[in-house]
Amino acid sequence: MTHKDLIVNAHLNMLGTLDGLLAKAATHEKGEALLGAKIADDMLPLSTQVRFLCNMPGEAMARLIGLDFTSREEDPETIAEAREMVAACKADIEGWSQQDFVGEDEQVELVIPNGMAFDLTAGEYVRDWAVPQFYFHATTAYAILRSEGLEIGKADFVGYMFKYLRQPAG
């Protein structure tokens, strides 16, 4: 599997998961208030997790295909808006996936908001930063919704696995 395959599939799979979680959240009694929910006071709310998850693919593509990308600064204000952001991001990824990616051994620079800078190959960047960070925020979004009483489980988080199912468990 190439670094391109890894990051494109990880992004599409988990954005599909996020959309499914948001669809369930839309029917929950807490509704739009879920967007402000946090796991802990010093963590960011669900709305910010959604924004991060919709920005991260573009930020990665800036390094991997030379995309001119500016991260969105505003969190979604409604669950419907969050779902629209996710759908637009998935469509963008589909388009970006048709581009040529830099070689796995090509150097990329990563500067994070606290000013730390890292030099990695494209393959290392995908494996050690972009995909783990993406999963961190997807897991955090899941955990926020679960802690707020949304009836979700592991099958909701890895629902994309059902495309590989040979036969129903039983």
NUKOL-90052 format. One line per 8 residues: number of its first residue (from 1); their letters; for each residue z, y, x of C-alpha. Coordinates in nm, 4 decimals, always signed. Example, Ala and Ser with C-alpha at 12.3 -4.5 7.8 and 13.67 -1.06 7.14 Angstrom:
# residues 2
1	as	+0.7800:-0.4500:+1.2300 | +0.7140:-0.1060:+1.3670
# end
This chain:
# residues 170
1	mthkdliv	+0.0000:+0.0000:+0.0000 | -0.0891:+0.3438:+0.1340 | +0.1323:+0.6497:+0.1216 | -0.1116:+0.7858:-0.1371 | -0.0662:+0.4799:-0.3612 | +0.3108:+0.4940:-0.3225 | +0.3576:+0.8578:-0.4151 | +0.0992:+0.8754:-0.6940
9	nahlnmlg	+0.2344:+0.5636:-0.8658 | +0.5995:+0.6628:-0.8200 | +0.5319:+1.0034:-0.9722 | +0.3309:+0.8710:-1.2661 | +0.5737:+0.5865:-1.3408 | +0.8835:+0.8015:-1.3369 | +0.7278:+1.0910:-1.5258 | +0.6401:+0.8358:-1.7928
17	tldgllak	+1.0044:+0.7290:-1.7882 | +1.1156:+1.0904:-1.8180 | +0.8851:+1.1491:-2.1126 | +1.0256:+0.8436:-2.2893 | +1.3806:+0.9624:-2.2276 | +1.2953:+1.3089:-2.3578 | +1.1351:+1.1563:-2.6687 | +1.4623:+0.9770:-2.7404
25	aathekge	+1.6592:+1.2927:-2.6624 | +1.4557:+1.4829:-2.9218 | +1.6016:+1.2607:-3.1943 | +1.9605:+1.2702:-3.0668 | +2.2240:+1.4594:-3.2648 | +2.2894:+1.6970:-2.9721 | +1.9189:+1.7847:-2.9605 | +1.8306:+2.0890:-2.7534
33	allgakia	+2.1883:+2.1177:-2.6231 | +2.1117:+1.8156:-2.4025 | +1.9016:+2.0421:-2.1796 | +2.2194:+2.2223:-2.0718 | +2.4159:+1.9049:-2.0051 | +2.5363:+1.8221:-1.6527 | +2.7090:+1.5255:-1.4941 | +2.9497:+1.7506:-1.3024
41	ddmlplst	+3.0164:+2.1228:-1.2957 | +2.8616:+2.1641:-0.9508 | +2.5387:+1.9854:-1.0487 | +2.2300:+2.1258:-1.2149 | +2.1589:+2.0651:-1.5853 | +1.8972:+1.8402:-1.7386 | +1.6560:+2.1310:-1.7863 | +1.6569:+2.1955:-1.4112
49	qvrflcnm	+1.6149:+1.8252:-1.3346 | +1.3024:+1.8292:-1.5522 | +1.1700:+2.1383:-1.3743 | +1.2339:+1.9828:-1.0340 | +1.0593:+1.6605:-1.1385 | +0.7566:+1.8589:-1.2549 | +0.7480:+2.0694:-0.9358 | +0.7978:+1.7939:-0.6810
57	pgeamarl	+0.4547:+1.6309:-0.7150 | +0.2788:+1.9642:-0.6532 | +0.5071:+2.0406:-0.3605 | +0.4200:+1.7016:-0.2111 | +0.0484:+1.7529:-0.2717 | +0.0658:+2.0846:-0.0870 | +0.1495:+1.8825:+0.2229 | -0.0651:+1.5776:+0.1516
65	igldftsr	-0.3928:+1.7236:+0.0210 | -0.3589:+2.0925:+0.1112 | -0.3003:+2.1972:-0.2486 | -0.2209:+2.5634:-0.3070 | +0.0878:+2.5148:-0.5258 | +0.3598:+2.7478:-0.6477 | +0.6681:+2.5880:-0.7969 | +0.7690:+2.6873:-1.1455
73	eedpetia	+1.0918:+2.8880:-1.1479 | +1.1798:+2.8628:-1.5177 | +1.3504:+2.5671:-1.6781 | +1.2136:+2.4401:-2.0100 | +1.3999:+2.5887:-2.3059 | +1.3256:+2.3119:-2.5558 | +1.2738:+1.9394:-2.5365 | +0.9201:+1.9901:-2.6674
81	earemvaa	+0.8517:+2.2328:-2.3814 | +0.9995:+1.9836:-2.1333 | +0.7682:+1.7118:-2.2654 | +0.4700:+1.9477:-2.2383 | +0.5629:+2.0183:-1.8751 | +0.5774:+1.6449:-1.8051 | +0.2404:+1.5817:-1.9725 | +0.0766:+1.8652:-1.7777
89	ckadiegw	+0.2246:+1.7366:-1.4517 | +0.0979:+1.3839:-1.5167 | -0.2514:+1.5219:-1.5837 | -0.2349:+1.7227:-1.2601 | -0.1327:+1.4135:-1.0620 | -0.4256:+1.2182:-1.2069 | -0.6583:+1.4891:-1.0777 | -0.4860:+1.5247:-0.7423
97	sqqdfvge	-0.4998:+1.1494:-0.6885 | -0.8790:+1.1782:-0.6651 | -0.8470:+1.3981:-0.3544 | -0.8441:+1.2802:+0.0049 | -0.4913:+1.2638:+0.1439 | -0.4049:+1.3418:+0.5045 | -0.3757:+1.0373:+0.7265 | -0.0506:+0.8476:+0.7234
105	deqvelvi	+0.0183:+0.9441:+1.0870 | -0.0735:+1.3109:+1.0469 | +0.2164:+1.5502:+1.1044 | +0.3655:+1.7430:+0.8131 | +0.6403:+2.0027:+0.8126 | +0.9245:+1.9979:+0.5628 | +1.1420:+2.3066:+0.5272 | +1.4153:+2.2760:+0.2677
113	pngmafdl	+1.5823:+2.5702:+0.0888 | +1.8846:+2.5752:+0.3213 | +1.6484:+2.6511:+0.6108 | +1.6510:+2.3095:+0.7761 | +1.3083:+2.2082:+0.9052 | +1.1818:+1.8568:+0.9674 | +0.8707:+1.7250:+1.1406 | +0.7497:+1.3949:+0.9998
121	tageyvrd	+0.4300:+1.2013:+0.9640 | +0.2762:+1.2009:+0.6167 | +0.3857:+0.8396:+0.5716 | +0.7425:+0.9188:+0.6761 | +0.7469:+1.2236:+0.4481 | +0.6412:+1.0161:+0.1468 | +0.8728:+0.7233:+0.2245 | +1.1801:+0.9105:+0.3490
129	wavpqfyf	+1.1746:+1.2350:+0.1527 | +0.9300:+1.2828:-0.1328 | +0.9795:+0.9534:-0.3179 | +1.3594:+0.9263:-0.2674 | +1.4134:+1.2876:-0.3773 | +1.1973:+1.2304:-0.6827 | +1.3935:+0.9186:-0.7787 | +1.7223:+1.1045:-0.7229
137	hattayai	+1.6307:+1.3660:-0.9814 | +1.4888:+1.1061:-1.2231 | +1.8096:+0.9049:-1.1945 | +2.0151:+1.2192:-1.2454 | +1.8199:+1.3050:-1.5620 | +1.8781:+0.9499:-1.6893 | +2.2501:+0.9675:-1.6048 | +2.2916:+1.3022:-1.7813
145	lrseglei	+2.1351:+1.1671:-2.0993 | +2.3313:+0.8438:-2.0825 | +2.6584:+1.0329:-2.0296 | +2.5785:+1.2479:-2.3334 | +2.5598:+0.9418:-2.5546 | +2.1874:+0.8775:-2.5672 | +2.1370:+0.5064:-2.6325 | +1.9304:+0.4161:-2.3287
153	gkadfvgy	+1.9452:+0.1353:-2.0777 | +1.7725:+0.0004:-1.7733 | +1.4642:-0.0998:-1.9737 | +1.4178:+0.2695:-2.0561 | +1.4341:+0.3593:-1.6874 | +1.1913:+0.0934:-1.5667 | +0.9790:+0.0590:-1.8783 | +0.6660:+0.0764:-1.6634
161	mfkylrqp	+0.7524:-0.2747:-1.5434 | +0.6516:-0.4247:-1.8763 | +0.2875:-0.3986:-1.7729 | +0.3651:-0.6821:-1.5278 | +0.5478:-0.9019:-1.7798 | +0.4191:-1.2572:-1.7875 | +0.6096:-1.3668:-2.0957 | +0.8979:-1.2318:-2.2991
169	ag	+1.2432:-1.3254:-2.1736 | +1.4144:-1.5629:-2.4019
# end
